[in-house]
């Protein structure tokens, strides 16, 4: 029960960064290398002066705000897309509207496949979300960045498990096999 949008020629592609993702990775690596060169030069200069000293200017040892520390961690680890999708899950009612948000809830996001799984409380709402999926994917990608979400996989309510009673014949397939 999924709304699948073709990702091109239908083949599963390896989750390799392309285009903008490659540029982000290269930029991040260049910034880290430049920062490391600057830190090494600064430490060398301080060693000549007689060791590390604290002063009036900010350096890497100073405490930082929690938000800044989290943003730094997200950027260093390359967690921009999962963090953005997590923000979408928190803002789900504003993105899809109150009516749809009351009946459909995002469950999980698979970063490798770029699939957002959504659970609906009835088959009618699951069908409605399947019809709205292309527009919703476009809206999410507009908010998160192109290609962040490729497919919305819609799950309807699960059926109750079949109960096996004490008077059930072994190998029977249900009440229909006793007739005829």
Beta strands, then each sheet from edge to edge (+ up, - down):
strand 1: 104-110
strand 2: 115-120
strand 3: 151-155
sheet 1: 1+ 2- 3-
end
